[in-house]
Amino acid sequence: MTFVGGLTFFDSVDYFSQNILLPLGGLLVALMAGWVMSKPAMEKELALSPGTFNLWFVTVRFITPIAVGVVFIYNLM
């Protein structure tokens, strides 16, 4: 039995989870960690040196959402 585009049910579920849910989940986790959680809580939880933590924080806050968004949009095309 085939569905839209000649894919079987399991191919459709695989495509949806791999190309939609995984990038969307990664984007939401990055946004949660970078913008919702408090900075002192993250510093305490990660226990990194101040320089390493600042690099991580900037990466998670600005670079990661853009990169994951690009992957997400690319997978939709």
Predicted model as a PDB file, atoms N, CA, C, CB and O in Angstrom, pLDDT in the B-factor column:
MODEL        1                                                                  
ATOM      1  N   MET A   1       0.842  -1.167   0.000  1.00 66.00           N  
ATOM      2  CA  MET A   1       0.000   0.000   0.000  1.00 66.00           C  
ATOM      3  C   MET A   1       0.895   1.240   0.000  1.00 66.00           C  
ATOM      4  CB  MET A   1      -0.962  -0.008   1.217  1.00 66.00           C  
ATOM      5  O   MET A   1       1.781   1.361   0.846  1.00 66.00           O  
ATOM      6  N   THR A   2       0.678   2.135  -0.914  1.00 68.00           N  
ATOM      7  CA  THR A   2       1.472   3.347  -0.991  1.00 68.00           C  
ATOM      8  C   THR A   2       0.610   4.576  -0.705  1.00 68.00           C  
ATOM      9  CB  THR A   2       2.133   3.465  -2.368  1.00 68.00           C  
ATOM     10  O   THR A   2      -0.606   4.564  -0.896  1.00 68.00           O  
ATOM     11  N   PHE A   3       1.269   5.628  -0.245  1.00 70.00           N  
ATOM     12  CA  PHE A   3       0.593   6.876   0.064  1.00 70.00           C  
ATOM     13  C   PHE A   3       1.083   7.950  -0.892  1.00 70.00           C  
ATOM     14  CB  PHE A   3       0.833   7.293   1.537  1.00 70.00           C  
ATOM     15  O   PHE A   3       1.536   7.641  -1.993  1.00 70.00           O  
ATOM     16  N   VAL A   4       0.997   9.178  -0.491  1.00 68.00           N  
ATOM     17  CA  VAL A   4       1.382  10.321  -1.320  1.00 68.00           C  
ATOM     18  C   VAL A   4       2.832  10.195  -1.760  1.00 68.00           C  
ATOM     19  CB  VAL A   4       1.169  11.640  -0.559  1.00 68.00           C  
ATOM     20  O   VAL A   4       3.707   9.895  -0.948  1.00 68.00           O  
ATOM     21  N   GLY A   5       3.087  10.421  -3.035  1.00 73.00           N  
ATOM     22  CA  GLY A   5       4.443  10.388  -3.558  1.00 73.00           C  
ATOM     23  C   GLY A   5       5.017   8.993  -3.688  1.00 73.00           C  
ATOM     24  O   GLY A   5       6.226   8.847  -3.872  1.00 73.00           O  
ATOM     25  N   GLY A   6       4.202   7.974  -3.599  1.00 79.00           N  
ATOM     26  CA  GLY A   6       4.685   6.611  -3.735  1.00 79.00           C  
ATOM     27  C   GLY A   6       5.373   6.068  -2.493  1.00 79.00           C  
ATOM     28  O   GLY A   6       6.036   5.033  -2.560  1.00 79.00           O  
ATOM     29  N   LEU A   7       5.227   6.747  -1.360  1.00 80.00           N  
ATOM     30  CA  LEU A   7       5.850   6.285  -0.120  1.00 80.00           C  
ATOM     31  C   LEU A   7       4.910   5.356   0.630  1.00 80.00           C  
ATOM     32  CB  LEU A   7       6.244   7.477   0.769  1.00 80.00           C  
ATOM     33  O   LEU A   7       3.693   5.537   0.602  1.00 80.00           O  
ATOM     34  N   THR A   8       5.475   4.369   1.297  1.00 85.00           N  
ATOM     35  CA  THR A   8       4.672   3.518   2.158  1.00 85.00           C  
ATOM     36  C   THR A   8       4.418   4.252   3.469  1.00 85.00           C  
ATOM     37  CB  THR A   8       5.371   2.153   2.409  1.00 85.00           C  
ATOM     38  O   THR A   8       4.959   5.333   3.701  1.00 85.00           O  
ATOM     39  N   PHE A   9       3.601   3.664   4.309  1.00 86.00           N  
ATOM     40  CA  PHE A   9       3.301   4.275   5.605  1.00 86.00           C  
ATOM     41  C   PHE A   9       4.571   4.486   6.416  1.00 86.00           C  
ATOM     42  CB  PHE A   9       2.314   3.406   6.391  1.00 86.00           C  
ATOM     43  O   PHE A   9       4.772   5.559   6.985  1.00 86.00           O  
ATOM     44  N   PHE A  10       5.419   3.486   6.475  1.00 88.00           N  
ATOM     45  CA  PHE A  10       6.641   3.585   7.269  1.00 88.00           C  
ATOM     46  C   PHE A  10       7.630   4.591   6.669  1.00 88.00           C  
ATOM     47  CB  PHE A  10       7.300   2.212   7.385  1.00 88.00           C  
ATOM     48  O   PHE A  10       8.337   5.277   7.407  1.00 88.00           O  
ATOM     49  N   ASP A  11       7.681   4.680   5.351  1.00 88.00           N  
ATOM     50  CA  ASP A  11       8.514   5.705   4.713  1.00 88.00           C  
ATOM     51  C   ASP A  11       7.994   7.098   5.049  1.00 88.00           C  
ATOM     52  CB  ASP A  11       8.551   5.503   3.181  1.00 88.00           C  
ATOM     53  O   ASP A  11       8.784   8.014   5.279  1.00 88.00           O  
ATOM     54  N   SER A  12       6.691   7.265   5.080  1.00 86.00           N  
ATOM     55  CA  SER A  12       6.100   8.552   5.417  1.00 86.00           C  
ATOM     56  C   SER A  12       6.408   8.940   6.861  1.00 86.00           C  
ATOM     57  CB  SER A  12       4.590   8.516   5.192  1.00 86.00           C  
ATOM     58  O   SER A  12       6.764  10.086   7.137  1.00 86.00           O  
ATOM     59  N   VAL A  13       6.272   7.996   7.774  1.00 88.00           N  
ATOM     60  CA  VAL A  13       6.579   8.260   9.180  1.00 88.00           C  
ATOM     61  C   VAL A  13       8.066   8.567   9.346  1.00 88.00           C  
ATOM     62  CB  VAL A  13       6.176   7.054  10.063  1.00 88.00           C  
ATOM     63  O   VAL A  13       8.429   9.461  10.112  1.00 88.00           O  
ATOM     64  N   ASP A  14       8.916   7.848   8.649  1.00 90.00           N  
ATOM     65  CA  ASP A  14      10.355   8.093   8.709  1.00 90.00           C  
ATOM     66  C   ASP A  14      10.689   9.484   8.177  1.00 90.00           C  
ATOM     67  CB  ASP A  14      11.116   7.024   7.913  1.00 90.00           C  
ATOM     68  O   ASP A  14      11.470  10.206   8.797  1.00 90.00           O  
ATOM     69  N   TYR A  15      10.119   9.864   7.056  1.00 86.00           N  
ATOM     70  CA  TYR A  15      10.359  11.188   6.485  1.00 86.00           C  
ATOM     71  C   TYR A  15       9.896  12.279   7.438  1.00 86.00           C  
ATOM     72  CB  TYR A  15       9.647  11.329   5.134  1.00 86.00           C  
ATOM     73  O   TYR A  15      10.619  13.247   7.672  1.00 86.00           O  
ATOM     74  N   PHE A  16       8.709  12.133   7.982  1.00 88.00           N  
ATOM     75  CA  PHE A  16       8.155  13.140   8.883  1.00 88.00           C  
ATOM     76  C   PHE A  16       9.002  13.299  10.139  1.00 88.00           C  
ATOM     77  CB  PHE A  16       6.731  12.775   9.264  1.00 88.00           C  
ATOM     78  O   PHE A  16       9.285  14.420  10.563  1.00 88.00           O  
ATOM     79  N   SER A  17       9.407  12.173  10.737  1.00 91.00           N  
ATOM     80  CA  SER A  17      10.194  12.265  11.966  1.00 91.00           C  
ATOM     81  C   SER A  17      11.603  12.790  11.703  1.00 91.00           C  
ATOM     82  CB  SER A  17      10.271  10.903  12.641  1.00 91.00           C  
ATOM     83  O   SER A  17      12.130  13.569  12.497  1.00 91.00           O  
ATOM     84  N   GLN A  18      12.211  12.376  10.607  1.00 89.00           N  
ATOM     85  CA  GLN A  18      13.592  12.771  10.318  1.00 89.00           C  
ATOM     86  C   GLN A  18      13.690  14.195   9.788  1.00 89.00           C  
ATOM     87  CB  GLN A  18      14.206  11.815   9.316  1.00 89.00           C  
ATOM     88  O   GLN A  18      14.613  14.919  10.160  1.00 89.00           O  
ATOM     89  N   ASN A  19      12.786  14.606   8.950  1.00 87.00           N  
ATOM     90  CA  ASN A  19      12.903  15.903   8.281  1.00 87.00           C  
ATOM     91  C   ASN A  19      12.071  17.012   8.913  1.00 87.00           C  
ATOM     92  CB  ASN A  19      12.509  15.758   6.855  1.00 87.00           C  
ATOM     93  O   ASN A  19      12.287  18.186   8.612  1.00 87.00           O  
ATOM     94  N   ILE A  20      11.133  16.667   9.775  1.00 89.00           N  
ATOM     95  CA  ILE A  20      10.286  17.686  10.402  1.00 89.00           C  
ATOM     96  C   ILE A  20      10.502  17.700  11.917  1.00 89.00           C  
ATOM     97  CB  ILE A  20       8.794  17.430  10.075  1.00 89.00           C  
ATOM     98  O   ILE A  20      10.877  18.728  12.480  1.00 89.00           O  
ATOM     99  N   LEU A  21      10.268  16.575  12.570  1.00 92.00           N  
ATOM    100  CA  LEU A  21      10.283  16.549  14.027  1.00 92.00           C  
ATOM    101  C   LEU A  21      11.668  16.739  14.637  1.00 92.00           C  
ATOM    102  CB  LEU A  21       9.714  15.262  14.501  1.00 92.00           C  
ATOM    103  O   LEU A  21      11.805  17.478  15.612  1.00 92.00           O  
ATOM    104  N   LEU A  22      12.697  16.094  14.091  1.00 91.00           N  
ATOM    105  CA  LEU A  22      14.038  16.241  14.673  1.00 91.00           C  
ATOM    106  C   LEU A  22      14.576  17.667  14.570  1.00 91.00           C  
ATOM    107  CB  LEU A  22      15.001  15.291  13.992  1.00 91.00           C  
ATOM    108  O   LEU A  22      15.037  18.198  15.580  1.00 91.00           O  
ATOM    109  N   PRO A  23      14.542  18.315  13.405  1.00 89.00           N  
ATOM    110  CA  PRO A  23      15.003  19.712  13.372  1.00 89.00           C  
ATOM    111  C   PRO A  23      14.135  20.650  14.211  1.00 89.00           C  
ATOM    112  CB  PRO A  23      15.032  20.208  11.942  1.00 89.00           C  
ATOM    113  O   PRO A  23      14.651  21.563  14.855  1.00 89.00           O  
ATOM    114  N   LEU A  24      12.830  20.428  14.203  1.00 91.00           N  
ATOM    115  CA  LEU A  24      11.944  21.272  15.005  1.00 91.00           C  
ATOM    116  C   LEU A  24      12.218  21.102  16.497  1.00 91.00           C  
ATOM    117  CB  LEU A  24      10.480  20.945  14.700  1.00 91.00           C  
ATOM    118  O   LEU A  24      12.224  22.080  17.245  1.00 91.00           O  
ATOM    119  N   GLY A  25      12.442  19.877  16.926  1.00 93.00           N  
ATOM    120  CA  GLY A  25      12.783  19.624  18.326  1.00 93.00           C  
ATOM    121  C   GLY A  25      14.108  20.258  18.709  1.00 93.00           C  
ATOM    122  O   GLY A  25      14.233  20.835  19.789  1.00 93.00           O  
ATOM    123  N   GLY A  26      15.105  20.156  17.827  1.00 91.00           N  
ATOM    124  CA  GLY A  26      16.390  20.789  18.093  1.00 91.00           C  
ATOM    125  C   GLY A  26      16.282  22.295  18.180  1.00 91.00           C  
ATOM    126  O   GLY A  26      16.928  22.923  19.019  1.00 91.00           O  
ATOM    127  N   LEU A  27      15.466  22.878  17.313  1.00 92.00           N  
ATOM    128  CA  LEU A  27      15.253  24.325  17.341  1.00 92.00           C  
ATOM    129  C   LEU A  27      14.576  24.748  18.633  1.00 92.00           C  
ATOM    130  CB  LEU A  27      14.415  24.768  16.139  1.00 92.00           C  
ATOM    131  O   LEU A  27      14.965  25.746  19.240  1.00 92.00           O  
ATOM    132  N   LEU A  28      13.574  24.007  19.057  1.00 93.00           N  
ATOM    133  CA  LEU A  28      12.877  24.345  20.300  1.00 93.00           C  
ATOM    134  C   LEU A  28      13.769  24.177  21.526  1.00 93.00           C  
ATOM    135  CB  LEU A  28      11.634  23.484  20.450  1.00 93.00           C  
ATOM    136  O   LEU A  28      13.686  24.981  22.454  1.00 93.00           O  
ATOM    137  N   VAL A  29      14.610  23.163  21.552  1.00 93.00           N  
ATOM    138  CA  VAL A  29      15.539  22.981  22.664  1.00 93.00           C  
ATOM    139  C   VAL A  29      16.551  24.120  22.714  1.00 93.00           C  
ATOM    140  CB  VAL A  29      16.263  21.633  22.546  1.00 93.00           C  
ATOM    141  O   VAL A  29      16.850  24.638  23.790  1.00 93.00           O  
ATOM    142  N   ALA A  30      17.080  24.514  21.556  1.00 92.00           N  
ATOM    143  CA  ALA A  30      18.034  25.623  21.515  1.00 92.00           C  
ATOM    144  C   ALA A  30      17.388  26.923  21.975  1.00 92.00           C  
ATOM    145  CB  ALA A  30      18.596  25.791  20.103  1.00 92.00           C  
ATOM    146  O   ALA A  30      17.995  27.688  22.724  1.00 92.00           O  
ATOM    147  N   LEU A  31      16.165  27.174  21.531  1.00 94.00           N  
ATOM    148  CA  LEU A  31      15.465  28.384  21.965  1.00 94.00           C  
ATOM    149  C   LEU A  31      15.161  28.349  23.461  1.00 94.00           C  
ATOM    150  CB  LEU A  31      14.169  28.556  21.173  1.00 94.00           C  
ATOM    151  O   LEU A  31      15.264  29.369  24.141  1.00 94.00           O  
ATOM    152  N   MET A  32      14.791  27.195  23.964  1.00 94.00           N  
ATOM    153  CA  MET A  32      14.516  27.059  25.399  1.00 94.00           C  
ATOM    154  C   MET A  32      15.780  27.303  26.213  1.00 94.00           C  
ATOM    155  CB  MET A  32      13.945  25.661  25.713  1.00 94.00           C  
ATOM    156  O   MET A  32      15.752  28.036  27.201  1.00 94.00           O  
ATOM    157  N   ALA A  33      16.887  26.694  25.803  1.00 92.00           N  
ATOM    158  CA  ALA A  33      18.137  26.834  26.554  1.00 92.00           C  
ATOM    159  C   ALA A  33      18.712  28.238  26.430  1.00 92.00           C  
ATOM    160  CB  ALA A  33      19.161  25.813  26.073  1.00 92.00           C  
ATOM    161  O   ALA A  33      19.284  28.758  27.389  1.00 92.00           O  
ATOM    162  N   GLY A  34      18.569  28.854  25.268  1.00 92.00           N  
ATOM    163  CA  GLY A  34      19.180  30.153  25.059  1.00 92.00           C  
ATOM    164  C   GLY A  34      18.368  31.334  25.534  1.00 92.00           C  
ATOM    165  O   GLY A  34      18.936  32.355  25.922  1.00 92.00           O  
ATOM    166  N   TRP A  35      17.051  31.221  25.514  1.00 94.00           N  
ATOM    167  CA  TRP A  35      16.223  32.392  25.786  1.00 94.00           C  
ATOM    168  C   TRP A  35      15.293  32.245  26.978  1.00 94.00           C  
ATOM    169  CB  TRP A  35      15.418  32.710  24.591  1.00 94.00           C  
ATOM    170  O   TRP A  35      14.878  33.259  27.539  1.00 94.00           O  
ATOM    171  N   VAL A  36      14.946  31.034  27.392  1.00 94.00           N  
ATOM    172  CA  VAL A  36      13.965  30.865  28.464  1.00 94.00           C  
ATOM    173  C   VAL A  36      14.635  30.575  29.802  1.00 94.00           C  
ATOM    174  CB  VAL A  36      12.995  29.742  28.119  1.00 94.00           C  
ATOM    175  O   VAL A  36      14.274  31.167  30.819  1.00 94.00           O  
ATOM    176  N   MET A  37      15.603  29.672  29.806  1.00 93.00           N  
ATOM    177  CA  MET A  37      16.271  29.312  31.065  1.00 93.00           C  
ATOM    178  C   MET A  37      17.112  30.472  31.577  1.00 93.00           C  
ATOM    179  CB  MET A  37      17.153  28.062  30.877  1.00 93.00           C  
ATOM    180  O   MET A  37      17.637  31.272  30.803  1.00 93.00           O  
ATOM    181  N   SER A  38      17.227  30.545  32.895  1.00 93.00           N  
ATOM    182  CA  SER A  38      18.031  31.623  33.472  1.00 93.00           C  
ATOM    183  C   SER A  38      19.517  31.306  33.317  1.00 93.00           C  
ATOM    184  CB  SER A  38      17.675  31.835  34.967  1.00 93.00           C  
ATOM    185  O   SER A  38      19.934  30.150  33.384  1.00 93.00           O  
ATOM    186  N   LYS A  39      20.295  32.351  33.111  1.00 93.00           N  
ATOM    187  CA  LYS A  39      21.732  32.192  32.907  1.00 93.00           C  
ATOM    188  C   LYS A  39      22.417  31.599  34.146  1.00 93.00           C  
ATOM    189  CB  LYS A  39      22.362  33.541  32.555  1.00 93.00           C  
ATOM    190  O   LYS A  39      23.258  30.713  33.995  1.00 93.00           O  
ATOM    191  N   PRO A  40      22.086  32.056  35.374  1.00 93.00           N  
ATOM    192  CA  PRO A  40      22.725  31.443  36.558  1.00 93.00           C  
ATOM    193  C   PRO A  40      22.422  29.948  36.708  1.00 93.00           C  
ATOM    194  CB  PRO A  40      22.273  32.169  37.813  1.00 93.00           C  
ATOM    195  O   PRO A  40      23.281  29.179  37.141  1.00 93.00           O  
ATOM    196  N   ALA A  41      21.216  29.545  36.355  1.00 92.00           N  
ATOM    197  CA  ALA A  41      20.863  28.122  36.448  1.00 92.00           C  
ATOM    198  C   ALA A  41      21.679  27.295  35.466  1.00 92.00           C  
ATOM    199  CB  ALA A  41      19.362  27.918  36.184  1.00 92.00           C  
ATOM    200  O   ALA A  41      22.123  26.193  35.788  1.00 92.00           O  
ATOM    201  N   MET A  42      21.876  27.837  34.255  1.00 92.00           N  
ATOM    202  CA  MET A  42      22.679  27.106  33.262  1.00 92.00           C  
ATOM    203  C   MET A  42      24.144  27.048  33.684  1.00 92.00           C  
ATOM    204  CB  MET A  42      22.556  27.768  31.873  1.00 92.00           C  
ATOM    205  O   MET A  42      24.793  26.013  33.532  1.00 92.00           O  
ATOM    206  N   GLU A  43      24.673  28.163  34.217  1.00 93.00           N  
ATOM    207  CA  GLU A  43      26.069  28.174  34.671  1.00 93.00           C  
ATOM    208  C   GLU A  43      26.289  27.128  35.757  1.00 93.00           C  
ATOM    209  CB  GLU A  43      26.459  29.571  35.194  1.00 93.00           C  
ATOM    210  O   GLU A  43      27.291  26.412  35.747  1.00 93.00           O  
ATOM    211  N   LYS A  44      25.351  27.044  36.690  1.00 93.00           N  
ATOM    212  CA  LYS A  44      25.467  26.069  37.785  1.00 93.00           C  
ATOM    213  C   LYS A  44      25.364  24.639  37.259  1.00 93.00           C  
ATOM    214  CB  LYS A  44      24.378  26.319  38.846  1.00 93.00           C  
ATOM    215  O   LYS A  44      26.121  23.764  37.680  1.00 93.00           O  
ATOM    216  N   GLU A  45      24.431  24.404  36.345  1.00 92.00           N  
ATOM    217  CA  GLU A  45      24.209  23.048  35.828  1.00 92.00           C  
ATOM    218  C   GLU A  45      25.366  22.564  34.964  1.00 92.00           C  
ATOM    219  CB  GLU A  45      22.920  23.000  35.023  1.00 92.00           C  
ATOM    220  O   GLU A  45      25.765  21.402  35.057  1.00 92.00           O  
ATOM    221  N   LEU A  46      25.909  23.441  34.126  1.00 93.00           N  
ATOM    222  CA  LEU A  46      26.962  23.019  33.206  1.00 93.00           C  
ATOM    223  C   LEU A  46      28.338  22.975  33.864  1.00 93.00           C  
ATOM    224  CB  LEU A  46      27.001  23.946  32.016  1.00 93.00           C  
ATOM    225  O   LEU A  46      29.186  22.174  33.469  1.00 93.00           O  
ATOM    226  N   ALA A  47      28.565  23.820  34.857  1.00 93.00           N  
ATOM    227  CA  ALA A  47      29.829  23.853  35.602  1.00 93.00           C  
ATOM    228  C   ALA A  47      31.037  24.001  34.670  1.00 93.00           C  
ATOM    229  CB  ALA A  47      29.977  22.581  36.443  1.00 93.00           C  
ATOM    230  O   ALA A  47      32.013  23.260  34.778  1.00 93.00           O  
ATOM    231  N   LEU A  48      30.951  24.966  33.758  1.00 93.00           N  
ATOM    232  CA  LEU A  48      32.045  25.254  32.837  1.00 93.00           C  
ATOM    233  C   LEU A  48      32.812  26.471  33.334  1.00 93.00           C  
ATOM    234  CB  LEU A  48      31.514  25.489  31.399  1.00 93.00           C  
ATOM    235  O   LEU A  48      32.331  27.227  34.178  1.00 93.00           O  
ATOM    236  N   SER A  49      34.015  26.646  32.794  1.00 94.00           N  
ATOM    237  CA  SER A  49      34.760  27.863  33.106  1.00 94.00           C  
ATOM    238  C   SER A  49      34.004  29.050  32.507  1.00 94.00           C  
ATOM    239  CB  SER A  49      36.232  27.789  32.556  1.00 94.00           C  
ATOM    240  O   SER A  49      33.238  28.875  31.560  1.00 94.00           O  
ATOM    241  N   PRO A  50      34.209  30.253  33.046  1.00 94.00           N  
ATOM    242  CA  PRO A  50      33.452  31.412  32.541  1.00 94.00           C  
ATOM    243  C   PRO A  50      33.632  31.658  31.039  1.00 94.00           C  
ATOM    244  CB  PRO A  50      33.865  32.653  33.296  1.00 94.00           C  
ATOM    245  O   PRO A  50      32.662  31.982  30.354  1.00 94.00           O  
ATOM    246  N   GLY A  51      34.833  31.513  30.525  1.00 95.00           N  
ATOM    247  CA  GLY A  51      35.057  31.724  29.091  1.00 95.00           C  
ATOM    248  C   GLY A  51      34.358  30.687  28.234  1.00 95.00           C  
ATOM    249  O   GLY A  51      33.749  31.019  27.217  1.00 95.00           O  
ATOM    250  N   THR A  52      34.446  29.437  28.644  1.00 96.00           N  
ATOM    251  CA  THR A  52      33.784  28.359  27.908  1.00 96.00           C  
ATOM    252  C   THR A  52      32.274  28.510  27.982  1.00 96.00           C  
ATOM    253  CB  THR A  52      34.206  26.989  28.458  1.00 96.00           C  
ATOM    254  O   THR A  52      31.577  28.295  26.990  1.00 96.00           O  
ATOM    255  N   PHE A  53      31.766  28.880  29.150  1.00 95.00           N  
ATOM    256  CA  PHE A  53      30.321  29.066  29.277  1.00 95.00           C  
ATOM    257  C   PHE A  53      29.832  30.207  28.387  1.00 95.00           C  
ATOM    258  CB  PHE A  53      29.947  29.340  30.739  1.00 95.00           C  
ATOM    259  O   PHE A  53      28.794  30.077  27.738  1.00 95.00           O  
ATOM    260  N   ASN A  54      30.551  31.306  28.346  1.00 95.00           N  
ATOM    261  CA  ASN A  54      30.133  32.434  27.505  1.00 95.00           C  
ATOM    262  C   ASN A  54      30.120  32.048  26.024  1.00 95.00           C  
ATOM    263  CB  ASN A  54      31.066  33.637  27.725  1.00 95.00           C  
ATOM    264  O   ASN A  54      29.214  32.443  25.289  1.00 95.00           O  
ATOM    265  N   LEU A  55      31.116  31.282  25.586  1.00 96.00           N  
ATOM    266  CA  LEU A  55      31.140  30.797  24.206  1.00 96.00           C  
ATOM    267  C   LEU A  55      29.944  29.887  23.935  1.00 96.00           C  
ATOM    268  CB  LEU A  55      32.455  30.048  23.919  1.00 96.00           C  
ATOM    269  O   LEU A  55      29.279  30.011  22.906  1.00 96.00           O  
ATOM    270  N   TRP A  56      29.678  28.977  24.862  1.00 95.00           N  
ATOM    271  CA  TRP A  56      28.533  28.081  24.731  1.00 95.00           C  
ATOM    272  C   TRP A  56      27.234  28.866  24.693  1.00 95.00           C  
ATOM    273  CB  TRP A  56      28.505  27.075  25.879  1.00 95.00           C  
ATOM    274  O   TRP A  56      26.351  28.576  23.885  1.00 95.00           O  
ATOM    275  N   PHE A  57      27.115  29.852  25.562  1.00 95.00           N  
ATOM    276  CA  PHE A  57      25.886  30.635  25.666  1.00 95.00           C  
ATOM    277  C   PHE A  57      25.599  31.408  24.378  1.00 95.00           C  
ATOM    278  CB  PHE A  57      25.977  31.600  26.845  1.00 95.00           C  
ATOM    279  O   PHE A  57      24.467  31.418  23.896  1.00 95.00           O  
ATOM    280  N   VAL A  58      26.614  32.048  23.830  1.00 95.00           N  
ATOM    281  CA  VAL A  58      26.443  32.786  22.572  1.00 95.00           C  
ATOM    282  C   VAL A  58      26.096  31.826  21.437  1.00 95.00           C  
ATOM    283  CB  VAL A  58      27.725  33.584  22.227  1.00 95.00           C  
ATOM    284  O   VAL A  58      25.245  32.126  20.600  1.00 95.00           O  
ATOM    285  N   THR A  59      26.751  30.685  21.415  1.00 95.00           N  
ATOM    286  CA  THR A  59      26.480  29.692  20.371  1.00 95.00           C  
ATOM    287  C   THR A  59      25.045  29.189  20.445  1.00 95.00           C  
ATOM    288  CB  THR A  59      27.450  28.514  20.489  1.00 95.00           C  
ATOM    289  O   THR A  59      24.355  29.123  19.427  1.00 95.00           O  
ATOM    290  N   VAL A  60      24.595  28.836  21.642  1.00 94.00           N  
ATOM    291  CA  VAL A  60      23.234  28.299  21.803  1.00 94.00           C  
ATOM    292  C   VAL A  60      22.189  29.376  21.562  1.00 94.00           C  
ATOM    293  CB  VAL A  60      23.052  27.701  23.205  1.00 94.00           C  
ATOM    294  O   VAL A  60      21.102  29.084  21.063  1.00 94.00           O  
ATOM    295  N   ARG A  61      22.496  30.590  21.903  1.00 94.00           N  
ATOM    296  CA  ARG A  61      21.513  31.663  21.791  1.00 94.00           C  
ATOM    297  C   ARG A  61      21.360  32.190  20.364  1.00 94.00           C  
ATOM    298  CB  ARG A  61      21.896  32.795  22.705  1.00 94.00           C  
ATOM    299  O   ARG A  61      20.248  32.497  19.936  1.00 94.00           O  
ATOM    300  N   PHE A  62      22.461  32.296  19.629  1.00 95.00           N  
ATOM    301  CA  PHE A  62      22.388  32.946  18.328  1.00 95.00           C  
ATOM    302  C   PHE A  62      22.717  32.031  17.148  1.00 95.00           C  
ATOM    303  CB  PHE A  62      23.309  34.108  18.314  1.00 95.00           C  
ATOM    304  O   PHE A  62      21.996  32.044  16.150  1.00 95.00           O  
ATOM    305  N   ILE A  63      23.762  31.256  17.235  1.00 95.00           N  
ATOM    306  CA  ILE A  63      24.224  30.474  16.090  1.00 95.00           C  
ATOM    307  C   ILE A  63      23.386  29.216  15.880  1.00 95.00           C  
ATOM    308  CB  ILE A  63      25.683  30.094  16.273  1.00 95.00           C  
ATOM    309  O   ILE A  63      22.989  28.914  14.754  1.00 95.00           O  
ATOM    310  N   THR A  64      23.118  28.489  16.950  1.00 94.00           N  
ATOM    311  CA  THR A  64      22.392  27.225  16.833  1.00 94.00           C  
ATOM    312  C   THR A  64      20.982  27.388  16.253  1.00 94.00           C  
ATOM    313  CB  THR A  64      22.304  26.569  18.189  1.00 94.00           C  
ATOM    314  O   THR A  64      20.620  26.634  15.350  1.00 94.00           O  
ATOM    315  N   PRO A  65      20.171  28.342  16.734  1.00 93.00           N  
ATOM    316  CA  PRO A  65      18.835  28.469  16.122  1.00 93.00           C  
ATOM    317  C   PRO A  65      18.884  28.794  14.634  1.00 93.00           C  
ATOM    318  CB  PRO A  65      18.044  29.541  16.837  1.00 93.00           C  
ATOM    319  O   PRO A  65      18.057  28.299  13.867  1.00 93.00           O  
ATOM    320  N   ILE A  66      19.837  29.615  14.218  1.00 94.00           N  
ATOM    321  CA  ILE A  66      19.955  29.938  12.794  1.00 94.00           C  
ATOM    322  C   ILE A  66      20.351  28.697  12.003  1.00 94.00           C  
ATOM    323  CB  ILE A  66      20.986  31.067  12.572  1.00 94.00           C  
ATOM    324  O   ILE A  66      19.766  28.413  10.958  1.00 94.00           O  
ATOM    325  N   ALA A  67      21.338  27.960  12.496  1.00 93.00           N  
ATOM    326  CA  ALA A  67      21.805  26.765  11.789  1.00 93.00           C  
ATOM    327  C   ALA A  67      20.711  25.701  11.705  1.00 93.00           C  
ATOM    328  CB  ALA A  67      23.041  26.187  12.484  1.00 93.00           C  
ATOM    329  O   ALA A  67      20.503  25.110  10.646  1.00 93.00           O  
ATOM    330  N   VAL A  68      20.021  25.458  12.800  1.00 91.00           N  
ATOM    331  CA  VAL A  68      18.958  24.455  12.786  1.00 91.00           C  
ATOM    332  C   VAL A  68      17.787  24.938  11.929  1.00 91.00           C  
ATOM    333  CB  VAL A  68      18.483  24.146  14.224  1.00 91.00           C  
ATOM    334  O   VAL A  68      17.148  24.130  11.253  1.00 91.00           O  
ATOM    335  N   GLY A  69      17.498  26.232  11.945  1.00 90.00           N  
ATOM    336  CA  GLY A  69      16.452  26.777  11.083  1.00 90.00           C  
ATOM    337  C   GLY A  69      16.771  26.598   9.613  1.00 90.00           C  
ATOM    338  O   GLY A  69      15.882  26.297   8.816  1.00 90.00           O  
ATOM    339  N   VAL A  70      18.031  26.780   9.247  1.00 91.00           N  
ATOM    340  CA  VAL A  70      18.445  26.566   7.855  1.00 91.00           C  
ATOM    341  C   VAL A  70      18.255  25.101   7.470  1.00 91.00           C  
ATOM    342  CB  VAL A  70      19.923  26.990   7.649  1.00 91.00           C  
ATOM    343  O   VAL A  70      17.756  24.807   6.383  1.00 91.00           O  
ATOM    344  N   VAL A  71      18.642  24.191   8.339  1.00 86.00           N  
ATOM    345  CA  VAL A  71      18.458  22.752   8.065  1.00 86.00           C  
ATOM    346  C   VAL A  71      16.974  22.425   7.944  1.00 86.00           C  
ATOM    347  CB  VAL A  71      19.107  21.887   9.185  1.00 86.00           C  
ATOM    348  O   VAL A  71      16.569  21.665   7.064  1.00 86.00           O  
ATOM    349  N   PHE A  72      16.173  22.999   8.824  1.00 86.00           N  
ATOM    350  CA  PHE A  72      14.728  22.754   8.805  1.00 86.00           C  
ATOM    351  C   PHE A  72      14.113  23.235   7.492  1.00 86.00           C  
ATOM    352  CB  PHE A  72      14.047  23.453   9.998  1.00 86.00           C  
ATOM    353  O   PHE A  72      13.341  22.506   6.868  1.00 86.00           O  
ATOM    354  N   ILE A  73      14.442  24.434   7.074  1.00 89.00           N  
ATOM    355  CA  ILE A  73      13.903  24.980   5.829  1.00 89.00           C  
ATOM    356  C   ILE A  73      14.403  24.180   4.625  1.00 89.00           C  
ATOM    357  CB  ILE A  73      14.290  26.464   5.680  1.00 89.00           C  
ATOM    358  O   ILE A  73      13.647  23.911   3.692  1.00 89.00           O  
ATOM    359  N   TYR A  74      15.696  23.799   4.654  1.00 87.00           N  
ATOM    360  CA  TYR A  74      16.253  23.004   3.563  1.00 87.00           C  
ATOM    361  C   TYR A  74      15.517  21.668   3.420  1.00 87.00           C  
ATOM    362  CB  TYR A  74      17.750  22.761   3.795  1.00 87.00           C  
ATOM    363  O   TYR A  74      15.247  21.218   2.306  1.00 87.00           O  
ATOM    364  N   ASN A  75      15.196  21.042   4.550  1.00 81.00           N  
ATOM    365  CA  ASN A  75      14.490  19.755   4.514  1.00 81.00           C  
ATOM    366  C   ASN A  75      13.064  19.891   4.021  1.00 81.00           C  
ATOM    367  CB  ASN A  75      14.486  19.123   5.885  1.00 81.00           C  
ATOM    368  O   ASN A  75      12.500  18.927   3.503  1.00 81.00           O  
ATOM    369  N   LEU A  76      12.469  21.066   4.170  1.00 81.00           N  
ATOM    370  CA  LEU A  76      11.108  21.252   3.688  1.00 81.00           C  
ATOM    371  C   LEU A  76      11.040  21.429   2.183  1.00 81.00           C  
ATOM    372  CB  LEU A  76      10.486  22.436   4.359  1.00 81.00           C  
ATOM    373  O   LEU A  76       9.998  21.190   1.574  1.00 81.00           O  
ATOM    374  N   MET A  77      12.150  21.848   1.579  1.00 80.00           N  
ATOM    375  CA  MET A  77      12.163  22.078   0.124  1.00 80.00           C  
ATOM    376  C   MET A  77      12.370  20.785  -0.645  1.00 80.00           C  
ATOM    377  CB  MET A  77      13.258  23.077  -0.250  1.00 80.00           C  
ATOM    378  O   MET A  77      12.406  20.797  -1.875  1.00 80.00           O  
TER     379      MET A  77                                                      
ENDMDL                                                                          
END                                                                             
